[in-house]
Amino acid sequence: MHISSTAWYSRFAKSSAHFCGRPRVFVLALLVILIWLVTGPLFQFSDTWQLVINTGTTIVTFLMVFLIQNTQNRDTEAIQVKLDELIRATQGAHNVLLDLEELDDDTLQDFRRRYQSLARAARAELNAGRLDTGTPEP
């Protein structure tokens, strides 16, 4: 079975992000920093001593940005698909809202204004003692 490079990377990114989010890994990173601090006097706080921690943290940060971004993108896409399914399966829901995140900014802003207007009207109804449930369309 051939595994594509993107599938391998996705699995690697997800498992790495999951692993690095554990408390033990945080404690390990904290220990590295403490060891670095304790060795400061040993190396007379030299430029090389400072360079070690700066280089190490820069490399780890650089790599983690890509891993976290990949995991975040996958999670966002999965949430969007789930939301699309809820819209699709809900009677009376506007199917035009499916895949809304793919629209250009101006169209998206038009939808946002419409729903902000609906929200203001619902709050006014609630403040007037009426129900704010149901659909606003006749």
C-alpha positions as CSV (number, residue, x, y, z in Angstrom):
1,M,0.0,0.0,0.0
2,H,1.4,3.4,-1.0
3,I,1.0,6.2,1.5
4,S,1.1,9.6,0.1
5,S,3.5,12.2,1.6
6,T,0.6,14.4,2.6
7,A,-1.1,11.6,4.5
8,W,2.1,10.8,6.3
9,Y,2.7,14.4,7.1
10,S,-0.8,14.9,8.4
11,R,-0.5,11.9,10.7
12,F,2.9,13.0,11.9
13,A,1.7,16.6,12.5
14,K,-1.4,15.5,14.4
15,S,0.5,13.0,16.6
16,S,3.4,15.5,17.2
17,A,1.0,18.3,18.1
18,H,-0.9,15.9,20.4
19,F,2.3,14.7,22.0
20,C,3.8,18.2,22.5
21,G,0.6,19.4,24.1
22,R,1.0,17.0,27.0
23,P,2.1,18.2,30.5
24,R,5.2,16.0,30.5
25,V,6.6,17.7,27.4
26,F,6.0,21.1,29.0
27,V,7.9,19.9,32.1
28,L,10.7,18.6,29.9
29,A,11.0,22.0,28.1
30,L,11.0,23.7,31.5
31,L,13.8,21.3,32.7
32,V,15.8,22.2,29.6
33,I,15.5,25.9,30.4
34,L,16.4,25.3,34.0
35,I,19.5,23.2,33.1
36,W,20.5,26.0,30.7
37,L,20.1,28.6,33.5
38,V,22.0,26.5,36.0
39,T,24.9,26.0,33.6
40,G,25.1,29.8,33.0
41,P,27.7,30.4,35.7
42,L,29.7,27.3,34.5
43,F,30.0,28.9,31.1
44,Q,30.3,32.4,32.5
45,F,27.1,33.4,30.7
46,S,29.1,33.4,27.4
47,D,27.8,34.2,24.0
48,T,28.0,30.5,23.1
49,W,25.9,29.6,26.2
50,Q,23.2,32.1,25.1
51,L,23.5,31.0,21.4
52,V,22.7,27.4,22.4
53,I,19.3,28.3,23.9
54,N,18.4,30.8,21.3
55,T,19.2,28.4,18.4
56,G,17.4,25.5,20.1
57,T,14.2,27.5,20.8
58,T,14.2,29.1,17.4
59,I,14.4,25.7,15.6
60,V,11.7,24.1,17.8
61,T,9.4,27.1,17.4
62,F,10.0,27.2,13.6
63,L,9.1,23.5,13.3
64,M,6.2,23.6,15.7
65,V,4.5,26.5,13.8
66,F,4.1,24.2,10.7
67,L,2.9,21.2,12.8
68,I,0.4,23.2,14.7
69,Q,-0.8,25.0,11.6
70,N,-1.4,21.7,9.8
71,T,-3.4,20.4,12.7
72,Q,-5.4,23.6,13.0
73,N,-6.2,23.5,9.3
74,R,-7.4,19.9,9.5
75,D,-9.6,20.7,12.5
76,T,-11.1,23.7,10.9
77,E,-11.9,21.8,7.7
78,A,-13.5,19.0,9.7
79,I,-15.6,21.6,11.7
80,Q,-16.7,23.3,8.5
81,V,-17.8,20.0,7.0
82,K,-19.8,19.1,10.2
83,L,-21.4,22.6,10.2
84,D,-22.3,22.2,6.5
85,E,-23.9,18.8,7.3
86,L,-26.0,20.4,10.1
87,I,-27.2,23.1,7.7
88,R,-28.0,20.6,5.0
89,A,-29.9,18.3,7.3
90,T,-31.9,21.1,9.1
91,Q,-35.3,21.7,7.6
92,G,-35.7,25.4,7.0
93,A,-32.0,26.2,7.0
94,H,-30.6,28.2,4.2
95,N,-28.5,25.8,2.0
96,V,-26.8,28.9,0.5
97,L,-24.8,29.0,3.7
98,L,-23.1,25.8,2.9
99,D,-19.4,26.3,2.2
100,L,-19.7,29.9,3.3
101,E,-16.0,30.1,4.2
102,E,-15.2,29.9,0.5
103,L,-16.9,33.1,-0.5
104,D,-15.1,36.3,-1.2
105,D,-14.9,38.9,1.6
106,D,-17.6,41.2,0.2
107,T,-20.2,38.5,-0.1
108,L,-19.3,37.1,3.3
109,Q,-19.7,40.6,4.8
110,D,-23.2,40.9,3.2
111,F,-24.2,37.7,4.9
112,R,-22.8,38.9,8.1
113,R,-24.7,42.2,8.0
114,R,-27.9,40.3,7.3
115,Y,-27.5,38.0,10.3
116,Q,-26.5,40.9,12.5
117,S,-29.7,42.6,11.5
118,L,-31.7,39.4,12.3
119,A,-29.9,39.2,15.7
120,R,-30.8,42.9,16.5
121,A,-34.4,42.2,15.6
122,A,-34.5,39.1,17.8
123,R,-33.0,41.0,20.7
124,A,-35.6,43.7,20.3
125,E,-38.4,41.1,20.3
126,L,-36.9,39.6,23.5
127,N,-36.7,43.0,25.2
128,A,-40.3,43.6,24.3
129,G,-41.3,40.4,26.1
130,R,-41.8,38.2,23.1
131,L,-40.0,35.0,22.2
132,D,-36.8,35.0,20.2
133,T,-37.1,31.5,18.9
134,G,-38.2,30.3,15.5
135,T,-37.3,31.6,12.1
136,P,-37.6,35.3,11.2
137,E,-38.9,34.6,7.7
138,P,-42.6,34.6,7.2
